[in-house]
Amino acid sequence: MSDSRINSFTDLIVWETSHKLVIELFKLAQNSYRNNLNMEIWKQALRSAFSTPANIAEGFSSHKGKSYVSYLEIARGSSEETRYWLIVLKETENIPESKLRSLSEKYIEVNKMLSKMIASLNSKTQTP
């Protein structure tokens, strides 16, 4: 990017980070052994993982102010939900402990970025 303006959701570091996490989790799911039982866990993990960058994109592109904040809050909730499903995947021996730690740390960082954005937008929409 040649300047610091944000013209698209793809310019947001939080979107880029959460998108990369989706791709990483998707590839893990593709390469894992799946049966009827663990397939449901993978579906839930992927659904919540995809929801994070999707809500960032939708909020950025379609909404302003408090409405945008609402989409970011949904994205943050989806990110936390994904962390939960990662714990389940580890405890059901679908991913190793090291992968759980690595992905969880990245999702914590996404949540911090989203929280900062939400706080910043909330402070701008406050009326005296």
BAMAR-899678 format. One record per atom (N, C-alpha, C): x, y, z; chain; residue number from 1; atom name. Coordinates in nm, 3 decimals. Each point is the difference from the previous one (the first is absolute). Layout:
<marnus>
+---------+---------+---------+----+-----+----+
|    east |   north |      up | ch |   i | at |
+---------+---------+---------+----+-----+----+
|       X |       Y |       Z |  A | NUM | CA |
...
+---------+---------+---------+----+-----+----+
</marnus>
This chain:
<marnus>
+---------+---------+---------+----+-----+----+
|    east |   north |      up | ch |   i | at |
+---------+---------+---------+----+-----+----+
|   0.085 |  -0.117 |   0.000 |  A |   1 |  N |
|  -0.085 |   0.117 |   0.000 |  A |   1 | CA |
|   0.089 |   0.124 |   0.000 |  A |   1 |  C |
|  -0.025 |   0.093 |  -0.088 |  A |   2 |  N |
|   0.087 |   0.116 |  -0.017 |  A |   2 | CA |
|  -0.027 |   0.110 |   0.102 |  A |   2 |  C |
|  -0.117 |   0.004 |   0.061 |  A |   3 |  N |
|  -0.026 |   0.100 |   0.103 |  A |   3 | CA |
|  -0.067 |  -0.069 |   0.119 |  A |   3 |  C |
|  -0.028 |   0.076 |   0.103 |  A |   4 |  N |
|  -0.054 |  -0.060 |   0.122 |  A |   4 | CA |
|  -0.153 |   0.001 |   0.004 |  A |   4 |  C |
|  -0.064 |   0.044 |  -0.106 |  A |   5 |  N |
|  -0.147 |  -0.001 |  -0.002 |  A |   5 | CA |
|  -0.053 |  -0.141 |  -0.009 |  A |   5 |  C |
|  -0.113 |  -0.018 |   0.064 |  A |   6 |  N |
|  -0.068 |  -0.130 |  -0.006 |  A |   6 | CA |
|  -0.119 |   0.017 |  -0.093 |  A |   6 |  C |
|   0.009 |  -0.062 |  -0.116 |  A |   7 |  N |
|  -0.105 |   0.014 |  -0.101 |  A |   7 | CA |
|  -0.089 |  -0.123 |  -0.011 |  A |   7 |  C |
|   0.044 |  -0.110 |   0.057 |  A |   8 |  N |
|  -0.071 |  -0.126 |  -0.011 |  A |   8 | CA |
|   0.023 |  -0.081 |   0.128 |  A |   8 |  C |
|  -0.090 |  -0.092 |   0.027 |  A |   9 |  N |
|   0.021 |  -0.087 |   0.115 |  A |   9 | CA |
|   0.130 |  -0.079 |  -0.013 |  A |   9 |  C |
|   0.045 |  -0.023 |  -0.123 |  A |  10 |  N |
|   0.124 |  -0.075 |  -0.020 |  A |  10 | CA |
|   0.123 |   0.079 |   0.044 |  A |  10 |  C |
|  -0.016 |   0.130 |   0.024 |  A |  11 |  N |
|   0.109 |   0.083 |   0.051 |  A |  11 | CA |
|   0.014 |  -0.011 |   0.152 |  A |  11 |  C |
|  -0.097 |  -0.060 |   0.065 |  A |  12 |  N |
|   0.002 |  -0.012 |   0.146 |  A |  12 | CA |
|   0.087 |  -0.119 |   0.043 |  A |  12 |  C |
|   0.095 |   0.025 |   0.088 |  A |  13 |  N |
|   0.088 |  -0.107 |   0.049 |  A |  13 | CA |
|  -0.081 |  -0.108 |   0.071 |  A |  13 |  C |
|  -0.102 |   0.040 |   0.074 |  A |  14 |  N |
|  -0.081 |  -0.097 |   0.072 |  A |  14 | CA |
|  -0.074 |  -0.093 |  -0.097 |  A |  14 |  C |
|  -0.046 |   0.055 |  -0.112 |  A |  15 |  N |
|  -0.064 |  -0.086 |  -0.100 |  A |  15 | CA |
|   0.103 |  -0.096 |  -0.060 |  A |  15 |  C |
|   0.115 |   0.053 |  -0.040 |  A |  16 |  N |
|   0.104 |  -0.082 |  -0.061 |  A |  16 | CA |
|   0.043 |  -0.113 |   0.094 |  A |  16 |  C |
|   0.018 |   0.032 |   0.126 |  A |  17 |  N |
|   0.042 |  -0.100 |   0.097 |  A |  17 | CA |
|  -0.106 |  -0.107 |   0.018 |  A |  17 |  C |
|  -0.125 |   0.041 |   0.016 |  A |  18 |  N |
|  -0.107 |  -0.099 |   0.019 |  A |  18 | CA |
|  -0.024 |  -0.082 |  -0.126 |  A |  18 |  C |
|   0.018 |   0.061 |  -0.116 |  A |  19 |  N |
|  -0.013 |  -0.074 |  -0.126 |  A |  19 | CA |
|   0.108 |  -0.108 |  -0.011 |  A |  19 |  C |
|   0.124 |   0.036 |   0.034 |  A |  20 |  N |
|   0.108 |  -0.099 |  -0.003 |  A |  20 | CA |
|  -0.027 |  -0.116 |   0.096 |  A |  20 |  C |
|  -0.059 |   0.031 |   0.115 |  A |  21 |  N |
|  -0.035 |  -0.105 |   0.095 |  A |  21 | CA |
|  -0.106 |  -0.094 |  -0.056 |  A |  21 |  C |
|  -0.097 |   0.055 |  -0.071 |  A |  22 |  N |
|  -0.103 |  -0.083 |  -0.064 |  A |  22 | CA |
|   0.066 |  -0.098 |  -0.098 |  A |  22 |  C |
|   0.089 |   0.052 |  -0.082 |  A |  23 |  N |
|   0.066 |  -0.085 |  -0.099 |  A |  23 | CA |
|   0.082 |  -0.109 |   0.068 |  A |  23 |  C |
|   0.071 |   0.037 |   0.107 |  A |  24 |  N |
|   0.079 |  -0.098 |   0.074 |  A |  24 | CA |
|  -0.090 |  -0.109 |   0.060 |  A |  24 |  C |
|  -0.111 |   0.040 |   0.060 |  A |  25 |  N |
|  -0.092 |  -0.097 |   0.058 |  A |  25 | CA |
|  -0.066 |  -0.085 |  -0.108 |  A |  25 |  C |
|  -0.034 |   0.061 |  -0.111 |  A |  26 |  N |
|  -0.060 |  -0.074 |  -0.112 |  A |  26 | CA |
|   0.095 |  -0.109 |  -0.050 |  A |  26 |  C |
|   0.128 |   0.035 |  -0.014 |  A |  27 |  N |
|   0.098 |  -0.098 |  -0.046 |  A |  27 | CA |
|   0.019 |  -0.112 |   0.103 |  A |  27 |  C |
|  -0.005 |   0.035 |   0.128 |  A |  28 |  N |
|   0.007 |  -0.102 |   0.104 |  A |  28 | CA |
|  -0.117 |  -0.097 |  -0.013 |  A |  28 |  C |
|  -0.118 |   0.055 |  -0.020 |  A |  29 |  N |
|  -0.119 |  -0.084 |  -0.015 |  A |  29 | CA |
|   0.011 |  -0.090 |  -0.122 |  A |  29 |  C |
|   0.052 |   0.054 |  -0.109 |  A |  30 |  N |
|   0.015 |  -0.081 |  -0.122 |  A |  30 | CA |
|   0.093 |  -0.118 |   0.022 |  A |  30 |  C |
|   0.102 |   0.020 |   0.080 |  A |  31 |  N |
|   0.102 |  -0.103 |   0.020 |  A |  31 | CA |
|  -0.024 |  -0.090 |   0.120 |  A |  31 |  C |
|  -0.110 |   0.020 |   0.071 |  A |  32 |  N |
|  -0.025 |  -0.082 |   0.118 |  A |  32 | CA |
|  -0.092 |  -0.116 |  -0.034 |  A |  32 |  C |
|   0.012 |  -0.103 |   0.081 |  A |  33 |  N |
|  -0.091 |  -0.113 |  -0.012 |  A |  33 | CA |
|  -0.137 |   0.044 |   0.051 |  A |  33 |  C |
|  -0.102 |  -0.021 |  -0.078 |  A |  34 |  N |
|  -0.134 |   0.039 |   0.043 |  A |  34 | CA |
|  -0.093 |  -0.120 |  -0.003 |  A |  34 |  C |
|  -0.083 |  -0.006 |   0.102 |  A |  35 |  N |
|  -0.109 |  -0.097 |   0.003 |  A |  35 | CA |
|  -0.128 |   0.076 |   0.035 |  A |  35 |  C |
|  -0.110 |  -0.071 |   0.013 |  A |  36 |  N |
|  -0.128 |   0.069 |   0.026 |  A |  36 | CA |
|   0.002 |   0.080 |   0.130 |  A |  36 |  C |
|   0.071 |  -0.048 |   0.100 |  A |  37 |  N |
|   0.001 |   0.069 |   0.128 |  A |  37 | CA |
|   0.085 |   0.127 |  -0.003 |  A |  37 |  C |
|   0.124 |  -0.013 |  -0.044 |  A |  38 |  N |
|   0.085 |   0.120 |   0.005 |  A |  38 | CA |
|  -0.028 |   0.096 |  -0.114 |  A |  38 |  C |
|  -0.071 |  -0.044 |  -0.104 |  A |  39 |  N |
|  -0.036 |   0.089 |  -0.110 |  A |  39 | CA |
|  -0.085 |   0.116 |   0.051 |  A |  39 |  C |
|  -0.088 |  -0.026 |   0.096 |  A |  40 |  N |
|  -0.084 |   0.106 |   0.055 |  A |  40 | CA |
|   0.084 |   0.104 |   0.075 |  A |  40 |  C |
|   0.102 |  -0.045 |   0.070 |  A |  41 |  N |
|   0.088 |   0.093 |   0.070 |  A |  41 | CA |
|   0.074 |   0.088 |  -0.101 |  A |  41 |  C |
|   0.053 |  -0.063 |  -0.106 |  A |  42 |  N |
|   0.071 |   0.076 |  -0.103 |  A |  42 | CA |
|  -0.094 |   0.102 |  -0.066 |  A |  42 |  C |
|  -0.124 |  -0.041 |  -0.027 |  A |  43 |  N |
|  -0.096 |   0.092 |  -0.063 |  A |  43 | CA |
|  -0.022 |   0.122 |   0.087 |  A |  43 |  C |
|  -0.019 |  -0.021 |   0.129 |  A |  44 |  N |
|  -0.023 |   0.111 |   0.092 |  A |  44 | CA |
|   0.123 |   0.090 |   0.008 |  A |  44 |  C |
|   0.118 |  -0.060 |   0.008 |  A |  45 |  N |
|   0.124 |   0.079 |   0.007 |  A |  45 | CA |
|   0.017 |   0.084 |  -0.126 |  A |  45 |  C |
|  -0.024 |  -0.059 |  -0.115 |  A |  46 |  N |
|   0.014 |   0.074 |  -0.126 |  A |  46 | CA |
|  -0.107 |   0.108 |  -0.014 |  A |  46 |  C |
|  -0.121 |  -0.031 |   0.042 |  A |  47 |  N |
|  -0.110 |   0.097 |  -0.010 |  A |  47 | CA |
|   0.034 |   0.125 |   0.081 |  A |  47 |  C |
|   0.045 |  -0.019 |   0.123 |  A |  48 |  N |
|   0.031 |   0.117 |   0.083 |  A |  48 | CA |
|   0.127 |   0.070 |  -0.050 |  A |  48 |  C |
|   0.097 |  -0.077 |  -0.049 |  A |  49 |  N |
|   0.122 |   0.061 |  -0.054 |  A |  49 | CA |
|  -0.031 |   0.087 |  -0.121 |  A |  49 |  C |
|  -0.081 |  -0.049 |  -0.092 |  A |  50 |  N |
|  -0.037 |   0.078 |  -0.118 |  A |  50 | CA |
|  -0.083 |   0.124 |   0.037 |  A |  50 |  C |
|  -0.076 |  -0.011 |   0.107 |  A |  51 |  N |
|  -0.085 |   0.111 |   0.043 |  A |  51 | CA |
|   0.081 |   0.122 |   0.043 |  A |  51 |  C |
|   0.119 |  -0.022 |   0.054 |  A |  52 |  N |
|   0.079 |   0.113 |   0.050 |  A |  52 | CA |
|   0.037 |   0.098 |  -0.112 |  A |  52 |  C |
|   0.076 |  -0.040 |  -0.103 |  A |  53 |  N |
|   0.033 |   0.097 |  -0.105 |  A |  53 | CA |
|  -0.121 |   0.041 |  -0.083 |  A |  53 |  C |
|  -0.100 |  -0.088 |  -0.011 |  A |  54 |  N |
|  -0.120 |   0.035 |  -0.077 |  A |  54 | CA |
|  -0.074 |   0.116 |   0.066 |  A |  54 |  C |
|  -0.013 |  -0.002 |   0.132 |  A |  55 |  N |
|  -0.068 |   0.109 |   0.070 |  A |  55 | CA |
|   0.081 |   0.129 |  -0.003 |  A |  55 |  C |
|   0.132 |  -0.012 |   0.005 |  A |  56 |  N |
|   0.084 |   0.120 |  -0.014 |  A |  56 | CA |
|  -0.024 |   0.062 |  -0.137 |  A |  56 |  C |
|  -0.002 |  -0.084 |  -0.103 |  A |  57 |  N |
|  -0.022 |   0.049 |  -0.137 |  A |  57 | CA |
|  -0.138 |   0.061 |  -0.016 |  A |  57 |  C |
|  -0.102 |  -0.071 |   0.047 |  A |  58 |  N |
|  -0.137 |   0.051 |  -0.016 |  A |  58 | CA |
|  -0.021 |   0.130 |   0.075 |  A |  58 |  C |
|   0.050 |   0.006 |   0.121 |  A |  59 |  N |
|  -0.014 |   0.123 |   0.078 |  A |  59 | CA |
|   0.072 |   0.118 |  -0.064 |  A |  59 |  C |
|   0.120 |  -0.023 |  -0.049 |  A |  60 |  N |
|   0.078 |   0.106 |  -0.063 |  A |  60 | CA |
|  -0.069 |   0.051 |  -0.126 |  A |  60 |  C |
|  -0.051 |  -0.091 |  -0.078 |  A |  61 |  N |
|  -0.053 |   0.035 |  -0.132 |  A |  61 | CA |
|  -0.142 |   0.055 |   0.001 |  A |  61 |  C |
|  -0.076 |  -0.033 |   0.105 |  A |  62 |  N |
|  -0.142 |   0.034 |  -0.005 |  A |  62 | CA |
|  -0.050 |   0.090 |   0.111 |  A |  62 |  C |
|   0.082 |   0.020 |   0.102 |  A |  63 |  N |
|  -0.054 |   0.068 |   0.118 |  A |  63 | CA |
|   0.097 |   0.104 |   0.054 |  A |  63 |  C |
|  -0.053 |   0.090 |   0.078 |  A |  64 |  N |
|   0.081 |   0.105 |   0.062 |  A |  64 | CA |
|  -0.040 |   0.011 |   0.146 |  A |  64 |  C |
|   0.087 |   0.060 |   0.078 |  A |  65 |  N |
|  -0.031 |   0.030 |   0.140 |  A |  65 | CA |
|  -0.032 |  -0.121 |   0.083 |  A |  65 |  C |
|  -0.110 |   0.010 |   0.077 |  A |  66 |  N |
|  -0.038 |  -0.106 |   0.093 |  A |  66 | CA |
|  -0.032 |  -0.131 |  -0.072 |  A |  66 |  C |
|  -0.052 |   0.009 |  -0.119 |  A |  67 |  N |
|  -0.030 |  -0.120 |  -0.077 |  A |  67 | CA |
|   0.128 |  -0.076 |  -0.036 |  A |  67 |  C |
|   0.103 |   0.074 |  -0.038 |  A |  68 |  N |
|   0.130 |  -0.060 |  -0.030 |  A |  68 | CA |
|   0.057 |  -0.066 |   0.125 |  A |  68 |  C |
|  -0.011 |   0.067 |   0.112 |  A |  69 |  N |
|   0.047 |  -0.055 |   0.128 |  A |  69 | CA |
|  -0.070 |  -0.133 |   0.028 |  A |  69 |  C |
|  -0.128 |  -0.006 |  -0.029 |  A |  70 |  N |
|  -0.076 |  -0.123 |   0.023 |  A |  70 | CA |
|   0.060 |  -0.117 |  -0.080 |  A |  70 |  C |
|   0.036 |   0.025 |  -0.125 |  A |  71 |  N |
|   0.062 |  -0.105 |  -0.081 |  A |  71 | CA |
|   0.136 |  -0.040 |   0.056 |  A |  71 |  C |
|   0.075 |   0.096 |   0.049 |  A |  72 |  N |
|   0.130 |  -0.031 |   0.061 |  A |  72 | CA |
|  -0.018 |  -0.082 |   0.128 |  A |  72 |  C |
|  -0.103 |   0.030 |   0.076 |  A |  73 |  N |
|  -0.029 |  -0.078 |   0.120 |  A |  73 | CA |
|  -0.039 |  -0.143 |  -0.035 |  A |  73 |  C |
|  -0.075 |  -0.017 |  -0.106 |  A |  74 |  N |
|  -0.035 |  -0.135 |  -0.046 |  A |  74 | CA |
|   0.127 |  -0.073 |  -0.044 |  A |  74 |  C |
|   0.087 |   0.070 |  -0.072 |  A |  75 |  N |
|   0.127 |  -0.061 |  -0.044 |  A |  75 | CA |
|   0.082 |  -0.044 |   0.121 |  A |  75 |  C |
|   0.005 |   0.084 |   0.102 |  A |  76 |  N |
|   0.076 |  -0.034 |   0.121 |  A |  76 | CA |
|  -0.062 |  -0.122 |   0.068 |  A |  76 |  C |
|  -0.130 |  -0.007 |   0.005 |  A |  77 |  N |
|  -0.067 |  -0.118 |   0.058 |  A |  77 | CA |
|   0.029 |  -0.126 |  -0.080 |  A |  77 |  C |
|   0.000 |   0.012 |  -0.131 |  A |  78 |  N |
|   0.031 |  -0.115 |  -0.086 |  A |  78 | CA |
|   0.144 |  -0.046 |   0.019 |  A |  78 |  C |
|   0.088 |   0.095 |   0.018 |  A |  79 |  N |
|   0.140 |  -0.032 |   0.024 |  A |  79 | CA |
|   0.016 |  -0.078 |   0.130 |  A |  79 |  C |
|  -0.068 |   0.043 |   0.104 |  A |  80 |  N |
|   0.003 |  -0.071 |   0.128 |  A |  80 | CA |
|  -0.063 |  -0.138 |  -0.012 |  A |  80 |  C |
|  -0.109 |  -0.009 |  -0.076 |  A |  81 |  N |
|  -0.063 |  -0.130 |  -0.022 |  A |  81 | CA |
|   0.098 |  -0.095 |  -0.070 |  A |  81 |  C |
|   0.073 |   0.052 |  -0.095 |  A |  82 |  N |
|   0.099 |  -0.082 |  -0.071 |  A |  82 | CA |
|   0.105 |  -0.053 |   0.097 |  A |  82 |  C |
|   0.044 |   0.086 |   0.093 |  A |  83 |  N |
|   0.096 |  -0.046 |   0.101 |  A |  83 | CA |
|  -0.057 |  -0.117 |   0.080 |  A |  83 |  C |
|  -0.129 |   0.008 |   0.032 |  A |  84 |  N |
|  -0.063 |  -0.112 |   0.071 |  A |  84 | CA |
|   0.006 |  -0.128 |  -0.083 |  A |  84 |  C |
|  -0.037 |   0.009 |  -0.127 |  A |  85 |  N |
|   0.000 |  -0.119 |  -0.085 |  A |  85 | CA |
|   0.141 |  -0.056 |  -0.017 |  A |  85 |  C |
|   0.100 |   0.086 |   0.001 |  A |  86 |  N |
|   0.139 |  -0.047 |  -0.006 |  A |  86 | CA |
|   0.033 |  -0.084 |   0.123 |  A |  86 |  C |
|  -0.049 |   0.043 |   0.115 |  A |  87 |  N |
|   0.022 |  -0.078 |   0.123 |  A |  87 | CA |
|  -0.065 |  -0.137 |  -0.014 |  A |  87 |  C |
|  -0.123 |  -0.002 |  -0.051 |  A |  88 |  N |
|  -0.069 |  -0.128 |  -0.021 |  A |  88 | CA |
|   0.078 |  -0.087 |  -0.098 |  A |  88 |  C |
|   0.047 |   0.060 |  -0.109 |  A |  89 |  N |
|   0.077 |  -0.078 |  -0.098 |  A |  89 | CA |
|   0.127 |  -0.058 |   0.061 |  A |  89 |  C |
|   0.064 |   0.075 |   0.087 |  A |  90 |  N |
|   0.121 |  -0.051 |   0.067 |  A |  90 | CA |
|  -0.037 |  -0.113 |   0.095 |  A |  90 |  C |
|  -0.104 |   0.020 |   0.081 |  A |  91 |  N |
|  -0.038 |  -0.100 |   0.100 |  A |  91 | CA |
|  -0.057 |  -0.127 |  -0.062 |  A |  91 |  C |
|  -0.047 |   0.009 |  -0.124 |  A |  92 |  N |
|  -0.048 |  -0.119 |  -0.071 |  A |  92 | CA |
|   0.107 |  -0.056 |  -0.094 |  A |  92 |  C |
|   0.121 |   0.050 |   0.019 |  A |  93 |  N |
|   0.119 |  -0.048 |  -0.072 |  A |  93 | CA |
|  -0.009 |   0.022 |  -0.151 |  A |  93 |  C |
|  -0.061 |   0.111 |  -0.039 |  A |  94 |  N |
|  -0.008 |   0.035 |  -0.141 |  A |  94 | CA |
|   0.109 |   0.098 |  -0.041 |  A |  94 |  C |
|   0.053 |   0.073 |   0.098 |  A |  95 |  N |
|   0.115 |   0.087 |  -0.024 |  A |  95 | CA |
|   0.096 |  -0.015 |   0.118 |  A |  95 |  C |
|   0.129 |   0.019 |  -0.023 |  A |  96 |  N |
|   0.096 |  -0.011 |   0.110 |  A |  96 | CA |
|  -0.001 |   0.125 |   0.090 |  A |  96 |  C |
|   0.053 |  -0.018 |   0.120 |  A |  97 |  N |
|   0.010 |   0.109 |   0.097 |  A |  97 | CA |
|   0.073 |   0.121 |  -0.058 |  A |  97 |  C |
|   0.106 |  -0.024 |  -0.075 |  A |  98 |  N |
|   0.078 |   0.110 |  -0.057 |  A |  98 | CA |
|  -0.083 |   0.083 |  -0.097 |  A |  98 |  C |
|  -0.086 |  -0.064 |  -0.077 |  A |  99 |  N |
|  -0.087 |   0.072 |  -0.094 |  A |  99 | CA |
|  -0.106 |   0.078 |   0.076 |  A |  99 |  C |
|  -0.054 |  -0.058 |   0.107 |  A | 100 |  N |
|  -0.095 |   0.071 |   0.083 |  A | 100 | CA |
|   0.063 |   0.127 |   0.055 |  A | 100 |  C |
|   0.120 |  -0.010 |   0.055 |  A | 101 |  N |
|   0.068 |   0.117 |   0.057 |  A | 101 | CA |
|   0.024 |   0.106 |  -0.106 |  A | 101 |  C |
|   0.052 |  -0.040 |  -0.114 |  A | 102 |  N |
|   0.033 |   0.093 |  -0.107 |  A | 102 | CA |
|  -0.125 |   0.074 |  -0.050 |  A | 102 |  C |
|  -0.104 |  -0.075 |  -0.030 |  A | 103 |  N |
|  -0.123 |   0.062 |  -0.051 |  A | 103 | CA |
|  -0.068 |   0.085 |   0.107 |  A | 103 |  C |
|  -0.003 |  -0.049 |   0.123 |  A | 104 |  N |
|  -0.063 |   0.077 |   0.108 |  A | 104 | CA |
|   0.069 |   0.133 |   0.021 |  A | 104 |  C |
|   0.132 |   0.001 |  -0.003 |  A | 105 |  N |
|   0.074 |   0.126 |   0.015 |  A | 105 | CA |
|  -0.037 |   0.099 |  -0.110 |  A | 105 |  C |
|  -0.015 |  -0.050 |  -0.121 |  A | 106 |  N |
|  -0.036 |   0.088 |  -0.112 |  A | 106 | CA |
|  -0.143 |   0.051 |   0.015 |  A | 106 |  C |
|  -0.091 |  -0.086 |   0.047 |  A | 107 |  N |
|  -0.138 |   0.046 |   0.022 |  A | 107 | CA |
|  -0.008 |   0.100 |   0.114 |  A | 107 |  C |
|   0.081 |  -0.016 |   0.102 |  A | 108 |  N |
|   0.005 |   0.099 |   0.108 |  A | 108 | CA |
|   0.044 |   0.135 |  -0.056 |  A | 108 |  C |
|   0.097 |  -0.002 |  -0.090 |  A | 109 |  N |
|   0.046 |   0.124 |  -0.062 |  A | 109 | CA |
|  -0.111 |   0.064 |  -0.084 |  A | 109 |  C |
|  -0.073 |  -0.081 |  -0.075 |  A | 110 |  N |
|  -0.115 |   0.051 |  -0.077 |  A | 110 | CA |
|  -0.100 |   0.065 |   0.094 |  A | 110 |  C |
|  -0.030 |  -0.065 |   0.113 |  A | 111 |  N |
|  -0.096 |   0.055 |   0.096 |  A | 111 | CA |
|   0.048 |   0.133 |   0.057 |  A | 111 |  C |
|   0.130 |   0.011 |   0.025 |  A | 112 |  N |
|   0.055 |   0.127 |   0.050 |  A | 112 | CA |
|  -0.016 |   0.109 |  -0.105 |  A | 112 |  C |
|   0.029 |  -0.031 |  -0.126 |  A | 113 |  N |
|  -0.015 |   0.099 |  -0.107 |  A | 113 | CA |
|  -0.146 |   0.043 |  -0.013 |  A | 113 |  C |
|  -0.091 |  -0.098 |   0.005 |  A | 114 |  N |
|  -0.142 |   0.033 |  -0.011 |  A | 114 | CA |
|  -0.045 |   0.085 |   0.118 |  A | 114 |  C |
|   0.047 |  -0.033 |   0.120 |  A | 115 |  N |
|  -0.037 |   0.079 |   0.118 |  A | 115 | CA |
|   0.049 |   0.144 |  -0.012 |  A | 115 |  C |
|   0.120 |   0.020 |  -0.053 |  A | 116 |  N |
|   0.053 |   0.135 |  -0.019 |  A | 116 | CA |
|  -0.083 |   0.076 |  -0.103 |  A | 116 |  C |
|  -0.036 |  -0.067 |  -0.109 |  A | 117 |  N |
|  -0.083 |   0.065 |  -0.102 |  A | 117 | CA |
|  -0.135 |   0.039 |   0.057 |  A | 117 |  C |
|  -0.061 |  -0.091 |   0.075 |  A | 118 |  N |
|  -0.131 |   0.025 |   0.059 |  A | 118 | CA |
|   0.008 |   0.119 |   0.096 |  A | 118 |  C |
|   0.101 |   0.001 |   0.085 |  A | 119 |  N |
|   0.016 |   0.110 |   0.095 |  A | 119 | CA |
|   0.020 |   0.132 |  -0.073 |  A | 119 |  C |
|   0.082 |  -0.002 |  -0.104 |  A | 120 |  N |
|   0.025 |   0.122 |  -0.077 |  A | 120 | CA |
|  -0.126 |   0.049 |  -0.068 |  A | 120 |  C |
|  -0.074 |  -0.088 |  -0.063 |  A | 121 |  N |
|  -0.124 |   0.040 |  -0.067 |  A | 121 | CA |
|  -0.105 |   0.046 |   0.100 |  A | 121 |  C |
|  -0.007 |  -0.066 |   0.115 |  A | 122 |  N |
|  -0.095 |   0.042 |   0.103 |  A | 122 | CA |
|   0.032 |   0.139 |   0.051 |  A | 122 |  C |
|   0.128 |   0.030 |   0.015 |  A | 123 |  N |
|   0.036 |   0.134 |   0.049 |  A | 123 | CA |
|  -0.031 |   0.108 |  -0.104 |  A | 123 |  C |
|   0.002 |  -0.036 |  -0.128 |  A | 124 |  N |
|  -0.033 |   0.096 |  -0.105 |  A | 124 | CA |
|  -0.150 |   0.021 |  -0.015 |  A | 124 |  C |
|  -0.079 |  -0.101 |   0.039 |  A | 125 |  N |
|  -0.145 |   0.012 |  -0.016 |  A | 125 | CA |
|  -0.068 |   0.052 |   0.125 |  A | 125 |  C |
|   0.078 |   0.019 |   0.108 |  A | 126 |  N |
|  -0.057 |   0.056 |   0.123 |  A | 126 | CA |
|  -0.036 |   0.145 |  -0.022 |  A | 126 |  C |
|  -0.116 |   0.037 |   0.044 |  A | 127 |  N |
|  -0.041 |   0.141 |  -0.010 |  A | 127 | CA |
|   0.006 |   0.061 |   0.139 |  A | 127 |  C |
|   0.056 |   0.121 |   0.009 |  A | 128 |  N |
|   0.013 |   0.065 |   0.131 |  A | 128 | CA |
|  -0.133 |   0.042 |   0.059 |  A | 128 |  C |
+---------+---------+---------+----+-----+----+
</marnus>
